[in-house]
Amino acid sequence: MTKGPTTTTLLSSVNPSNAGQSVTFTATVTSGAMGTVTFKDGDTVIGTGELASPATFTTSALAAGEHTITAVYEGDDNYATSTSAPLVQTVNSTLATPAGF
């Protein structure tokens, strides 16, 4: 049986963000596919979300710098695996405001 093709898209709730700020990543998979989406920072898994149209993952643990985030749909009995285009999430360091400003 041939599995149906899928396309995964990824969005960030805020980009750039600040260190310690909550960011929600949203993955949408075409074709009405169901199952799990894995969110990665490079090769490192940072979380998962169930496709409940769409899948989301929220984190405030991203360190300052640039992070290459992808969403990977795991596939199921009817639909093929797909990976989103990379999203570069920029996280700025939080700087203390000097007194008197």
N, C-alpha and C positions, 0 to 999 in steps of 0.2 A: 504494500500500500504506500502510495506517495503522500508525504506530508505536505500540507498547504504552506505556502510561504508566509513569512511574517516580516514586518518592519517595526523596529523599536525606535522611538524618539524620546529624547531626554531634555527636561527643562529644569532650571534652578529658580527658586523663589526670590533670590537676591544675589546679584553678582555684579560687582564685587561685594564681599561681605567682610566683617571684622572678626578677628580671632575671638572665639567664645560666643559668637552670634549664631543663633539657630538658623539653619538653612534646610529647606525641604527640596529634595530632588523628586521629580515626578516623571515616571516612565509610562508611555502609552504604547501598546502593542496592537497592530492592526489585525484584522480578520476575526475578531471576537475570541481570540485565544485566551485561555485561562491558565493559571499556574503561578509560578514564582519568578520574580525578577531579582537578580543579584546586582547590587550597586558596588562598583569597584573604583578605587583610587589607584590608578596604574594597574598593577597586578594584585593589589591587596583588596580583599573583600572588606567593605565597610558596613554592609548591611543588606537586608533583603526586604522585599515587600510582596504581598500577594496581589495579583491582578484582580482588583475590584473596580476596574475601569476608572481610573488608572491605578498603578502601583505607586506608593510613595514611601520615602525614607527620609527621616529628619535627624540631623546631627548638629551638635555645637562643638564637636571635637576636632574640627579641622584646624591644623596649625597654620600660622602665617606662611604665605608663599602661594605658588600656583599648584593646583591639583588637577590632574587629568582624570575626569570622572566618566565612566561608561555604565550603561545599564545593559545587562545580559538577560534576555528571556531564555529560560531553560528548555522551552519546547514541551510538548506533551504527545500523546498518542496520535493526535490529528494535525498538529502544527509544528513546523521546524523552528529550531533555535535561531535567534537573531541578536545582534549587538548594535547598540546605538552608535552614532558618530560621537567621537570624544567631545566632551564639554570641558573647557578650561575654567575652573573655578578659582578666582583670585581671592585670597584671604589676606586682608591687611592686618598688620599688628595694631593693637590698640595702644595708643599713646596717652599717657596721663596729661591732663590739661594743667599747665602751671597755675599756681595760686594767683588770684587777682585777675584772671581772664574770664 
